[in-house]
Amino acid sequence: MNASPQRSESDSTLPATLTMPPAAGWQQKTYWLFLNRLTLPLLGLSLVFAGVGAMAFLIMANPQHANTFYPLLGALLLAGLALVWLIIARVRRDLVEPLSHLRNWSLRMRGGNLSARIPVPGGGEFRELAQDINRLSDELKSLTMEMDSHVRAQTVRLARKTQSLDILYDVASSLSQPGDLDKLLESFLDTFIELVDARAATVRLLTGDGQTRLVASRGLSAEVVEKDRTMDTSLCQCGWAAKEGGIRIQHGTQPCARLLGMPMLKRDCQEFVVVPVTYQDRILGVYNLFLDRPMSALGEDIQDLLNSVGKHLGLALEKSRLDNHARQIAIMEERNIIGNELHDSLAQGLVSMRLQVKMLGESLHKKDLRASQSEVRHLRSAIDEAHDSLRELLANYRLKIDERGLVPAVAGMVERFSQETGINVYFHNECRRLSLTPLQESQIFHIVKEALSNIRKHSHACNARILLNNDSHGGYTLLIEDDGEGIAPVSESRPGEHIGLSVMRERAERLPGELTIESEPGEGTRIVLSFPVVPAKTTAAK
């Protein structure tokens, strides 16, 4: 049983080439080429060799008549030489030279000379072959030139795409810089003017009264800016684009100059371009470019680029508006928190002092010196506590969570607390990653701060522990415990002593979360805050 030979992967493509069938009728054409060019000379040469052989036989058979056959033998030899020369000439002309031309053509084509051609013989099969090869060369050259044209066009297109991406990147970078809206727009205009080689640029925003308001400009004089501060949306291209959308191109600024009563530029531009500034499906305004060349010279994709820039600018404007709105809400929320804490701490303390003053007056009216001295001591103690509460509140709102986040802020507060009070406080963070909103971090920070304040004022503790951890379901737990005297029952406490606990409960509700307080006299206090992670909108709503 014979084993079939193994074929390597590199040979897997060979059968497709080797088994390709030749052109139909190639054998007949080969025979015809042979018969047409070499049959007669070879047949004549064969006859000459036969004659030479016959003459040699006759000379050997009849030596006495050899002189008679020598001239005929010489003639046959001369005829044979002539036929050999003829065969060599035909082989050289009809085979060797065409093959040499074909070889020279292939070398020139391989060297990159697509203009190479083969000389066309006067007739025969090689004439048709040369014509076919020359036609193939022409087609190859045409295809190569067409491919080069496509490659150049694609290269230019890619270069313009790259330039567009660079412009978008630079614009996005300028719009993402921190700062107020004016600086943001100024940075955007400076960047964009340089990128598109504009002479001037402006940004106009829609107002609620049917006008566009100029909010930023570059390249215009102060007089033009003042004149063009507001413009009705029904009067010019800017207003039409702001109401209806779409990029608008105007030749020069003469219509704008007639509206303003003065030229916008000392030397008029060639094209005035108006592009909508959009956010989602809303048009927020427009931005304008004053170009010294047609907009089409910036590339075939320039309209898509300008629209993309308008969307980036709209996103930046909307983000700035939302940031201002969120800042105002945060200020209002913080003011509410301050007002609530002032009410819950100082206000109640002042009410307590008013009652004590009333009781002091009654004691003085009764001339009860001992009771009066006792009320004075209670009043002095209440004033000291009110003073301490005020200092705590001021310190509370001086403390801020820095950019490092909640954990470093709590750690720093614990360290300062230990240094000021001598109480050993241990802070453990067992959360690998915190996923809290800024409002949640602020509420937790102030709950810890209020708990430490209570420990300082009431617990007489030596040690305290703060533990922050979370579970796999997204819930967080904050534990604060101390080894102090515990919390006195409400019936035994003086007015204002449990205000800090009320403040912590209110902050826990804003998270939203649940605050549990466990305490026994002489056994210390344990505060547990549990809350889930909720979206920022839900948290803010609380």
LINKA-V166502 format. One record per helix or strand. SS is the DSSP state (H for helix, E for strand). FROM is the first residue (numbers start at 0). TO is the last residue. If there is no record, write none. Layout:
# LINKA-V166502
[[SS/FROM/TO] [SS/FROM/TO]]
This chain:
# LINKA-V166502
[[H/8/10] [H/13/17] [H/25/60] [H/62/109] [H/124/174] [H/180/195] [E/199/205] [E/210/217] [H/221/226] [E/229/231] [H/236/243] [E/247/250] [H/253/259] [E/270/278] [E/281/290] [H/294/297] [H/301/364] [H/368/397] [H/405/420] [E/423/428] [H/437/458] [E/462/469] [E/474/481] [H/498/510] [E/513/518] [E/524/531] [H/535/540]]
